[in-house]
């Protein structure tokens, strides 16, 4: 895993977005799409509280990129996210042709935390990103930020 200081800066923003989502009554997930030159192209947070459980930030960024970023630039862009993509978001990422993913906490970590707290697992099986999109460059988790994400989920579930 090779996570740079620039990567850490974008990941910290993802954790801030996840915290904003939680403060607004949503699940704590946040993501940032960054161009090859380091420009933040778009960012979003979870918006599933309204009942549409496809409103994940990673999925929204993939759709935004498909509409606003040429394919060559998409392939060189990086998606930073507070939590590893679910299979739906990983598939959207792959279909749109986005590049590298860097995440703060993994799906396996989230599954472990939920089990520890007696919280039901998500309705869709969690899979590592590369099981959905083979060969995609992926880095994560990042231990110091994963603990912050754990604390957000702890708050969400009243633990």
C-alpha positions as CSV (number, residue, x, y, z in Angstrom):
1,X,0.0,0.0,0.0
2,X,1.4,3.4,-0.9
3,X,-0.6,6.3,0.5
4,X,1.0,9.7,0.1
5,X,0.5,12.9,2.2
6,X,-1.7,14.2,-0.7
7,X,-3.7,11.0,-0.4
8,X,-4.1,11.6,3.3
9,X,-5.4,15.1,2.7
10,X,-8.1,13.9,0.4
11,X,-9.0,11.0,2.8
12,X,-9.3,13.4,5.7
13,X,-11.8,15.4,3.6
14,X,-13.7,12.1,3.0
15,X,-13.9,11.5,6.8
16,X,-15.2,15.1,7.2
17,X,-17.9,14.5,4.6
18,X,-18.8,11.2,6.4
19,X,-19.1,13.2,9.7
20,X,-21.3,15.8,7.9
21,X,-23.5,12.9,6.6
22,X,-23.9,11.5,10.2
23,X,-24.6,15.0,11.6
24,X,-27.4,15.3,9.0
25,X,-29.0,12.0,10.0
26,X,-27.4,9.8,7.4
27,X,-24.9,7.0,7.3
28,X,-21.3,8.1,7.6
29,X,-19.7,7.8,4.2
30,X,-18.0,10.5,2.2
31,X,-16.0,10.5,-1.1
32,X,-13.9,12.9,-3.2
33,X,-13.1,12.6,-7.0
34,X,-9.6,14.1,-7.8
35,X,-8.2,14.7,-11.2
36,X,-4.7,13.6,-12.2
37,X,-3.4,17.1,-11.6
38,X,-4.7,17.1,-8.0
39,X,-7.8,19.2,-8.7
40,X,-10.9,18.2,-6.7
41,X,-13.5,17.5,-9.4
42,X,-16.4,16.6,-7.2
43,X,-17.3,15.4,-3.7
44,X,-20.3,13.9,-2.1
45,X,-21.6,12.2,1.0
46,X,-24.1,9.5,1.8
47,X,-27.7,10.4,1.1
48,X,-29.6,7.2,1.8
49,X,-31.6,8.4,4.8
50,X,-34.5,9.4,2.4
51,X,-35.0,5.7,1.5
52,X,-33.0,5.4,-1.7
53,X,-30.2,3.1,-0.7
54,X,-28.4,3.6,-4.0
55,X,-27.5,7.2,-3.0
56,X,-23.9,6.3,-2.1
57,X,-21.3,9.0,-2.7
58,X,-19.1,6.6,-4.8
59,X,-22.0,5.8,-7.1
60,X,-22.9,9.5,-7.4
61,X,-19.3,10.4,-8.3
62,X,-19.2,7.7,-10.9
63,X,-22.4,9.0,-12.5
64,X,-21.1,12.6,-12.3
65,X,-17.8,11.6,-13.9
66,X,-19.6,9.9,-16.8
67,X,-21.5,13.1,-17.5
68,X,-18.7,15.6,-17.0
69,X,-15.2,14.0,-17.4
70,X,-13.8,12.7,-20.7
71,X,-12.9,9.0,-20.6
72,X,-9.1,9.6,-20.8
73,X,-9.3,11.9,-17.8
74,X,-11.5,9.5,-15.8
75,X,-8.9,6.7,-16.1
76,X,-6.3,9.0,-14.5
77,X,-8.6,10.3,-11.8
78,X,-8.6,8.9,-8.2
79,X,-11.7,8.3,-6.0
80,X,-11.0,8.8,-2.3
81,X,-13.5,7.4,0.1
82,X,-14.1,6.9,3.8
83,X,-15.2,3.3,3.3
84,X,-14.3,0.7,0.7
85,X,-16.8,0.7,-2.2
86,X,-19.7,-1.8,-2.0
87,X,-20.2,-4.1,-5.0
88,X,-22.7,-1.6,-6.5
89,X,-20.3,1.3,-6.3
90,X,-17.3,-0.7,-7.4
91,X,-19.2,-1.8,-10.5
92,X,-20.3,1.7,-11.3
93,X,-16.6,2.8,-10.9
94,X,-15.5,0.1,-13.3
95,X,-18.2,0.7,-15.9
96,X,-17.4,4.4,-16.0
97,X,-13.7,3.7,-16.3
98,X,-12.4,5.6,-13.3
99,X,-8.9,5.0,-12.0
100,X,-7.4,4.3,-8.6
101,X,-9.4,4.0,-5.4
102,X,-8.0,4.9,-2.0
103,X,-10.2,4.1,1.1
104,X,-9.8,4.8,4.8
105,X,-11.6,1.8,6.1
106,X,-12.4,-1.6,4.5
107,X,-15.6,-3.5,4.0
108,X,-14.2,-6.3,6.1
109,X,-13.5,-3.8,9.0
110,X,-17.1,-2.5,8.7
111,X,-18.5,-6.1,8.8
112,X,-16.4,-6.8,11.9
113,X,-17.5,-3.7,13.7
114,X,-21.2,-4.4,12.9
115,X,-20.8,-8.0,14.2
116,X,-19.1,-6.8,17.4
117,X,-22.1,-4.4,18.0
118,X,-24.8,-6.9,17.1
119,X,-25.9,-4.9,14.1
120,X,-27.2,-6.7,11.1
121,X,-25.0,-6.9,8.0
122,X,-25.9,-5.0,4.9
123,X,-28.4,-6.7,2.5
124,X,-25.8,-6.9,-0.2
125,X,-22.7,-9.1,0.4
126,X,-19.5,-7.1,0.9
127,X,-16.7,-7.9,-1.5
128,X,-13.2,-6.5,-1.9
129,X,-13.2,-4.0,-4.8
130,X,-10.8,-6.1,-6.9
131,X,-13.3,-9.0,-6.8
132,X,-15.7,-6.8,-8.7
133,X,-13.2,-4.8,-10.8
134,X,-10.1,-6.9,-11.3
135,X,-6.8,-5.1,-11.9
136,X,-8.0,-1.7,-10.6
137,X,-5.4,0.0,-8.4
138,X,-6.7,0.1,-4.9
139,X,-5.1,1.3,-1.7
140,X,-6.5,1.0,1.8
141,X,-7.3,0.7,4.6
142,X,-5.4,3.5,6.4
143,X,-5.3,2.6,10.1
144,X,-5.2,6.1,11.6
145,X,-8.3,7.1,9.6
146,X,-10.0,3.7,9.9
147,X,-10.3,4.3,13.6
148,X,-12.0,7.7,13.0
149,X,-14.4,6.0,10.6
150,X,-15.1,3.3,13.2
151,X,-16.0,6.0,15.7
152,X,-18.5,7.5,13.3
153,X,-20.2,4.2,12.8
154,X,-20.1,3.7,16.5
155,X,-22.1,6.9,16.9
156,X,-24.5,5.9,14.2
157,X,-25.3,2.6,16.0
158,X,-25.4,4.2,19.4
159,X,-22.4,2.3,20.8
